[in-house]
Amino acid sequence: MPGHSYAATGGNSIALGRIQMTQTMNMRRLVTTSFAGLVFAAVMVSSTGCQVSLNGQTLPSPYYLQDDVQYFPAGPEFKLSREAAALRAATAEEKLNR
């Protein structure tokens, strides 16, 4: 129709519809992202063991009683005893060869 502007023919309602659709899409994206984040957090929490502090020990899981205990006996305090003995022997041999 001649003489009618775009806004008078319903252009304003189209713009409002686009704004509402954009807001709806943003809200849906926010809800989806939040839900995915909560699911991810729940999976991460349930997949890790709980640490417990008992009598000064940090125990990694509730199944520590069924775990096999490894014992490592104490070794020598001076860890380079063979190297020190070899150096002493080399020094003594060098004194003999002078």
C-alpha positions as CSV (number, residue, x, y, z in Angstrom):
1,M,0.0,0.0,0.0
2,P,1.4,3.4,-1.0
3,G,2.0,5.9,1.8
4,H,2.4,3.3,4.6
5,S,5.7,3.0,6.4
6,Y,7.4,-0.2,7.2
7,A,6.7,0.2,10.9
8,A,3.0,0.7,10.3
9,T,2.8,-2.6,8.4
10,G,4.1,-4.7,11.2
11,G,7.9,-4.2,10.9
12,N,8.0,-3.4,14.6
13,S,6.4,-6.7,15.6
14,I,9.0,-8.5,13.4
15,A,11.9,-6.8,15.2
16,L,10.3,-7.6,18.6
17,G,9.9,-11.2,17.5
18,R,13.6,-11.4,16.6
19,I,14.6,-9.9,20.0
20,Q,12.4,-12.4,21.8
21,M,13.8,-15.3,19.7
22,T,17.4,-14.1,20.5
23,Q,16.6,-13.9,24.2
24,T,15.0,-17.4,24.1
25,M,18.1,-18.8,22.3
26,N,20.4,-17.1,24.8
27,M,18.4,-18.5,27.8
28,R,18.4,-22.0,26.3
29,R,22.2,-21.8,25.7
30,L,22.7,-20.6,29.3
31,V,20.5,-23.5,30.7
32,T,22.3,-26.1,28.5
33,T,25.7,-24.9,29.4
34,S,24.9,-24.8,33.1
35,F,23.4,-28.3,33.0
36,A,26.5,-29.6,31.1
37,G,28.8,-27.9,33.7
38,L,26.8,-29.5,36.6
39,V,27.0,-32.9,35.0
40,F,30.7,-32.5,34.4
41,A,31.3,-31.5,38.0
42,A,29.3,-34.4,39.3
43,V,31.2,-36.9,37.1
44,M,34.5,-35.4,38.3
45,V,33.6,-35.6,41.9
46,S,32.3,-39.1,41.7
47,S,35.3,-40.4,39.7
48,T,37.9,-39.3,42.3
49,G,38.4,-40.9,45.7
50,C,37.8,-39.2,49.0
51,Q,40.8,-38.4,51.1
52,V,40.5,-39.0,54.8
53,S,42.9,-37.8,57.5
54,L,43.1,-40.4,60.3
55,N,45.7,-40.3,63.1
56,G,47.9,-38.0,61.2
57,Q,47.8,-40.1,58.0
58,T,46.3,-38.9,54.7
59,L,44.5,-42.0,53.4
60,P,43.6,-41.8,49.7
61,S,40.5,-43.9,49.7
62,P,38.1,-45.8,51.9
63,Y,39.6,-49.1,50.7
64,Y,43.0,-48.6,52.3
65,L,42.6,-51.6,54.5
66,Q,42.4,-53.9,51.5
67,D,45.5,-52.4,49.9
68,D,48.8,-54.3,50.1
69,V,51.4,-52.5,52.1
70,Q,54.8,-52.1,50.6
71,Y,57.8,-52.1,52.8
72,F,61.1,-50.7,51.7
73,P,64.0,-51.5,54.2
74,A,66.3,-48.6,55.1
75,G,69.4,-48.4,52.9
76,P,72.8,-47.2,53.8
77,E,73.0,-43.6,55.0
78,F,75.9,-42.8,52.6
79,K,74.6,-43.7,49.2
80,L,77.9,-43.4,47.3
81,S,79.9,-45.9,49.4
82,R,81.2,-47.8,46.3
83,E,82.3,-44.6,44.6
84,A,84.0,-43.4,47.8
85,A,85.9,-46.8,48.1
86,A,87.0,-46.5,44.4
87,L,88.3,-43.0,45.0
88,R,90.2,-44.1,48.1
89,A,91.7,-47.0,46.1
90,A,92.7,-44.7,43.3
91,T,94.2,-42.2,45.6
92,A,96.2,-44.9,47.4
93,E,97.4,-46.3,44.1
94,E,98.5,-42.9,43.0
95,K,100.5,-42.4,46.2
96,L,102.3,-45.7,45.5
97,N,103.2,-44.8,41.9
98,R,104.9,-41.5,42.9
